[in-house]
Amino acid sequence: MWYALYKKELSGFFYSGSAYFIMLIYAALSLLTAIFFGAYLLVDVSDMRAYFFFQPQILALIVPAVTVRLWSEERRSGTLESLFTFPFSNFTLATTKFAAGWSFVLVLSLFFLPLAFSSGHLVAPDWGNIASAWLGVALTGGLLTAWGCVVAFLTASSAAAYLIASAFSWVVVTFNFSPIINSNGGEFLFPAFPSAFAD
């Protein structure tokens, strides 16, 4: 039953056509930032650092667009009430919507593969570092998907849900938390790791 609901949620992206628009925007932003701001074509870096460097900021704009339809669109179209009448637990509904959103984000995150293979004749790719960078992108996408699902559930308006989720996502991926963690309060907040905060 969980898989059937998950499959319905995931296929809903592609039936609406919004998925293809989101894919196009994501691919365009990823390539443009890597080439123009990351100097991807000018720097021979085997770990594709110029591509992955901007992924958190791009995900902060794209993931809320993915998650906004999971709950807000259900409420707007009037299917949310009927959804709660089905014999599913709240946990099942929440996890299937999250899993569908995160699966779509994971598909987006694999768009680096054609670029990696096509530029392989210029410099040999370091697949270990690339896999580590992709894992970071995947986990960031999971975090932002979870937050987007919460905001979409609590917000009636799709536009408001997108703006709130984007604002929070942007703060999470751009704010530098190290001064807070490395301050004297860090020893209080993380007493098990005092050596990590020593000067």
Secondary structure as GFF3:
##gff-version 3
##sequence-region A 1 199
A	DSSP	alpha_helix	2	16	.	.	.	ID=ss1
A	DSSP	alpha_helix	18	32	.	.	.	ID=ss2
A	DSSP	pi_helix	33	37	.	.	.	ID=ss3
A	DSSP	alpha_helix	49	52	.	.	.	ID=ss4
A	DSSP	alpha_helix	55	77	.	.	.	ID=ss5
A	DSSP	alpha_helix	80	83	.	.	.	ID=ss6
A	DSSP	alpha_helix	90	109	.	.	.	ID=ss7
A	DSSP	alpha_helix	112	118	.	.	.	ID=ss8
A	DSSP	three_ten_helix	119	121	.	.	.	ID=ss9
A	DSSP	alpha_helix	127	154	.	.	.	ID=ss10
A	DSSP	alpha_helix	158	174	.	.	.	ID=ss11
A	DSSP	alpha_helix	178	181	.	.	.	ID=ss12
A	DSSP	alpha_helix	185	189	.	.	.	ID=ss13
A	DSSP	three_ten_helix	194	197	.	.	.	ID=ss14
###
